[in-house]
């Protein structure tokens, strides 16, 4: 293995790739990322002001802005460890956490009223209008990933690995 130009000498048979510091050599390392995320396309319209108590048979008319929950940007993180099992295979374990809470409120004064846009028909308040409404949207994202990587093919300037893994969310 005299042709290996690495700090770590070859301990197995002298194969140019990847046991002798080739591009495809698997290493042990720890990593972490700060995440600054926002849930997109997750807006919830929850109430709308209408023109007062509605007489049966008359359609309500919207008279103001719709109350909408729209997520803000929040911090999260991802941390993990890649453990080299040998020079051609490794195990990667990673944890990702993101939590977001968004709140909003809307109100009006009589004779106008607020009509709910998200009430379930079988609830007691399905047909009731009000003067104030509040809403909250919470996102909790906890994910654990485990992946086994093994070198499939490599050369002087490339490496191809296959990956088999599992995710728990």
C-alpha positions in Angstrom: 0.0 0.0 0.0 2.8 2.4 -0.6 0.8 4.3 -3.2 -1.7 5.5 -0.5 -1.1 9.1 0.2 -3.3 9.3 3.4 -2.5 10.1 7.0 -4.1 6.7 7.9 -2.3 3.8 6.3 -4.2 0.9 4.7 -5.0 -1.9 7.0 -6.6 -4.2 4.5 -5.6 -5.3 1.0 -4.3 -2.4 -1.1 -7.3 -1.5 -3.3 -7.0 2.1 -4.7 -10.7 2.7 -4.0 -12.0 3.3 -1.4 -9.8 1.8 1.4 -6.9 4.2 0.6 -8.6 7.6 1.2 -10.6 7.4 -2.0 -13.6 9.7 -2.7 -16.0 7.0 -1.5 -14.4 6.4 1.9 -16.9 6.5 4.7 -16.0 8.5 7.8 -17.4 9.1 11.3 -18.6 12.6 12.0 -21.2 14.6 13.9 -23.3 17.4 12.4 -25.9 19.9 13.2 -28.1 22.5 11.4 -30.1 25.5 12.5 -33.4 25.6 10.6 -35.5 28.7 9.9 -38.7 27.4 8.5 -42.3 28.5 7.7 -45.1 26.2 6.7 -46.3 27.2 3.2 -49.7 26.7 1.8 -51.0 26.1 5.3 -53.2 29.1 5.8 -56.6 28.6 7.5 -59.5 31.0 7.0 -61.5 30.8 10.2 -64.1 33.6 10.3 -65.6 36.4 8.2 -67.6 39.5 9.1 -71.1 39.6 7.6 -74.0 42.1 7.5 -75.6 41.3 10.8 -78.1 38.7 11.9 -79.3 36.9 8.8 -83.0 36.5 8.0 -83.8 33.0 6.7 -83.8 33.0 2.9 -81.4 35.9 2.6 -77.7 35.3 1.8 -75.2 37.0 4.1 -72.9 39.6 2.6 -69.2 39.8 3.5 -68.4 43.3 4.9 -64.8 43.0 6.1 -61.5 41.1 5.9 -61.5 37.3 6.5 -59.7 36.2 9.7 -56.8 34.0 8.5 -54.1 32.0 10.3 -50.8 32.3 8.5 -47.7 30.6 9.9 -44.7 32.7 10.8 -41.0 31.7 10.4 -39.7 29.8 13.4 -36.4 28.2 14.5 -35.8 24.5 14.5 -32.8 22.2 14.4 -31.4 19.0 12.9 -28.6 17.1 14.5 -27.1 13.7 13.7 -24.1 11.4 13.6 -22.6 9.3 10.8 -20.8 6.2 12.1 -18.3 4.5 9.8 -18.7 0.8 10.2 -15.7 0.3 7.8 -14.3 2.2 4.9 -17.2 1.3 2.6 -20.3 1.4 4.8 -21.8 3.7 7.5 -24.8 4.2 9.7 -26.4 7.7 9.8 -28.8 8.7 12.6 -30.5 12.1 12.5 -33.1 13.9 14.6 -35.1 16.9 13.3 -37.3 19.2 15.5 -39.5 22.1 14.4 -42.3 23.6 16.4 -44.5 26.6 15.4 -47.4 28.3 17.1 -49.5 31.0 15.3 -52.5 32.8 16.8 -54.9 35.3 15.4 -58.1 37.1 16.5 -60.8 39.1 14.7 -63.8 41.1 16.1 -66.6 43.3 14.9 -69.4 45.4 16.5 -73.2 45.0 16.2 -75.2 45.0 14.0 -72.4 43.2 12.1 -71.6 39.6 13.0 -68.8 37.0 12.5 -69.6 33.8 10.7 -67.3 30.8 11.4 -65.7 29.2 8.3 -64.4 26.1 10.2 -67.3 24.9 12.5 -68.3 21.3 12.3 -72.0 20.9 11.5 -72.7 18.6 14.4 -71.3 21.0 17.0 -73.6 23.0 19.2 -72.4 26.3 17.7 -72.8 25.4 14.1 -75.5 28.0 13.4 -74.4 30.7 15.8 -72.7 33.9 14.8 -70.6 36.1 17.2 -68.8 39.3 17.6 -65.3 37.9 18.3 -63.2 34.9 17.2 -59.8 33.6 18.1 -57.8 30.8 16.4 -54.5 29.1 16.8 -52.4 26.8 14.6 -49.7 24.6 16.1 -47.2 22.6 14.1 -45.0 20.0 15.8 -42.5 18.2 13.6 -40.4 15.5 15.2 -38.5 13.1 12.9 -35.9 10.4 13.5 -34.1 9.0 10.5 -31.8 6.0 10.5 -30.0 5.1 7.3 -27.4 2.5 6.3 -25.1 3.5 3.4 -22.8 1.2 1.5 -20.5 1.9 -1.4 -21.7 0.6 -4.7 -19.1 1.9 -7.1 -16.3 4.5 -7.0 -13.6 6.1 -9.1 -11.0 8.8 -8.7 -13.6 11.6 -8.7 -16.9 9.9 -7.9 -18.7 7.5 -5.6 -22.1 5.9 -5.7 -23.7 4.6 -2.6 -27.0 2.7 -2.0 -29.0 3.7 1.0 -31.6 1.7 3.1 -33.3 3.5 5.9 -36.3 4.0 8.1 -38.1 7.1 9.4 -40.1 7.6 12.6 -42.2 10.8 12.7 
